[in-house]
Amino acid sequence: MRLLVDAGNSRVKWAVHDGRDWVAQGAVAHADIAALKPQWAAWPLTRAAGASVARPEVTAALQAAAACPWRWVRSAAEFGDVRNHYRNPAEQGADRWLAVLGARSLCRDDVVVACAGTALTVEALTAEGDYLGGYILPGRQLMLSSLARGTAQLDRPAGQLENFPQGTEAALASGVMAAQCGAIENMRRQLAERTGRALPEVMLTGGDAALLAPQLAAPARIVDNLVLTGLLRVAEST
């Protein structure tokens, strides 16, 4: 059995694949990685593949939690029929590249891939397999935290979403959501202009995907653990 691990900025997502299907999955905060050892010991793991944008001590703790050979995947110039147009793939977070590969396995048309976690990344992939690059911006909670830290009167909980906010709490929630959705819709429009085709589908993954999806113009769909899907593709190829 193969262990797949996506070590993000604040959480670790993982899954076990038996060669035919996913048989287990979960997520923990960095501080709780040690608790994974007994969970993973319940499975006859023969190898592990991971992608990490976390600190080195996080990856070290993960390796200690699973006593099997590990491979850490990095972004590449190409994989299968997907060509990475990032100028220097070596500096690109592997999670972004793997999310694109995961999306390609599920969609052969133009697609915008948005990973909504601690950061929001928004990627453009054409039907021809050209990964054109994308955005990185603060995630929803990071935006709210920066406003709380950097201003005198905005250290307060966000309120409800409103079309025309008439209170500070609602203004915070609605403004941050508008910024997130605006980045995604802008990438959707730019990809359509680039290809000369219809507005592409948006594929969402990450902890805030369910909050973003209803605010976007259709078509938009949520795919859990998209990075792990891409990671499995790469791991199975070697």
N, C-alpha and C positions, 0 to 999 in steps of 0.2 A: 504493500500500500504506500501511497505517496502523500506526504504532508505538503501543503501549499500555504505560504505565509505572506501576508501583506502588512509590513510594519510601517504605519503612518506616523504622523507628527504627534498624535496623542493616544492612539489605540493600535492594537494588533488584531487584524482579522485573519482567521485561519480556516482551513478546511482539509478534510481527508478524502482522497479519491482512490477507489479500488481498481481503477482501470476501465470501469464501465460507468460508474456513477459516483456522485458525491454521497458519502456515507455519514459524515459528521461535519459540523462547522460551529464557529463561535467567534467571540470578540472579547478582548480584555483591555483595560488600561495598562500603560507601561508598568505601573507599580505592581500589577498583579500577574506578571509573567510567570513567576515561580509556581503559581497555582496551575499552570498548564502541564507541568511535568507529569502528575498522576493521570491527568486526562489523556495525554498523548500516549502514556505507557499502556493504556488499554487497547491500543491498536498495534498490529504487527507492522510497524513502519519500516520500510526498506530504504527510503531516501526522502529528502526534503528539498524543496526549492523555495526561495524567498526573494522578495523585493523590499527594499528598505529606503526610506527617506529619514529614518530616525537616527539618534545618536549611536555611536559605536557600542556603547555599553548595552543598548537595547538588543542589538543583533547578537552580542556575546551571550546575553541572558537567554535568548531564544535558542541558540545552539546548545546551550547547557541543558535546556528543557527537553530536548529530543536527541537521544543518542543514536543518530544515524547519519550517513553522509549528507552534507549540505551543499547546495549550489545557490549562490546569490546572483540573480539575473540583473543585468544592466541594459540600458537602452542601446539600440543598435541602428545601423544605417538602413537595414531592411530585415524583413522576416516574411517568408512566404511571398505573397503577392502585394505586401505593403511596403512602400518605400518611405523612409523617414527623411523629410526635408529640413529637419532641424540642422542648423549650421554645424553644431558640435554635439552629436548625440551623447558624448561622454559626460557632458555637464547636465544632461536632462535627467530629472527624476524618473526612475524606472517605472513608477506607478503610472505616470502619464502615458508612456509608451505601451505598457501592458493593457491599460484600459482601452486604448485604440485597437490593439490586437484582439481584445475580447469583443469589442463592438463589431469588428470585421467578421468575426465568426458568426455573428447573429444578424448582420445586415450587410447586404451587398450594394446598397444604394449610397448616395451621399448621406452623411450623418454627422451631427455635432455631438461630441461626447463630453458630458459635464460631470465631474467628480466633486461632490459637495461635502467637504469635510472641514477640517481646520482651515484649509485653504480651499478656494474654488478654482478648479482648472477647467478650461473650456477648449476643446480640441476640434479641428476640422479635418475630416477624412472624406475623400472623394470616392465615387463608385469605381474609379479606375485603380484605387489602392494607393493614392497619393495622400500621405499624412502631411498636411501643409503647415502644422504648428498650431499654437494656441495661446490662450491667456493664462496668467496666474494672478489671482487677486485674493484678498482676505476672505475667509469664510464668514458666514453670518455672525457667529459668536465672536469671532476676532474683530469684526467691524464694530460690534456693539462695545466690546471691551476697550477698543482704541478710543472710541468716543467718550467712554466713562473716564479713562485715564487722562485724556488730552483736553478736556473741557471742564469748566467749573460747575456746570449745572446738569450734566447729562449722565451722572452716575446713578441710574435708576433702572428698574426692570423695564424691558420693552413691553408695549401693550399689544392690542389687537391690530390686524391689518385693516386699513380703511382707504378708500379711494381718495378722500380729501381729509387727511388727518387734522383734527382740531384740538389736539392735546399732545403734549410732548411725548408721552409713552407711545401713543399710536404713531406719531411722526417718526420715532426711532425705528419701530418695527417695520413700518411701511417704506421708509426711506432705504433701509438696508435691503429689504426684499426687492425693491425697485432696482437697486444697483446690481444685485445678483442676476435678476431676470434680464436686465438691460444688457449685461455682458453676453448672456447666452443668446438673446434675440439678435444682438448685433452680429455675433459670429454666424448665426443662421443666415442672416441677410447677406453677409459678405460671401459666404460659401455659395449661395444661390447666384450672386452676381459673378463670381469667379467661373462657375460651371455653365451658366446660362440655363440652368434647369430650375425646377420648382424648389420652394423652400424645403430644406431637408428635415428629416426626423431628428428629434433630440433624444439621446439616450442618457438617462440620469442614473448615477450611483452615488453611494455615500450616505452619511448620517442625516443630512438635510434634504435628501432627494424628495422625500414625501412632502416636505413643506414647499419646495419649489415647483413641483409638477403642476399643481392646480393653477398656478399663476402664469404659466407659459401658454402660448398659443399652441394648439394641436398641430402636428402630432408630437407627443412627448411620452416616453414610457420609462418606467423605473426597472433597472436590472440590478439585482443584488450581487455584490461581490464581483463586479466586472473585472477588476484587476486580477483576481484569482482565476477567472476564466481565461484571460490572456496569459497568465503565468503557466497555467496547465498546458496551453498550446505550445509554449516554448519548452517546457520541461519534457513533454512527450516527444519532442523532435530530436532529443539528444539521448 
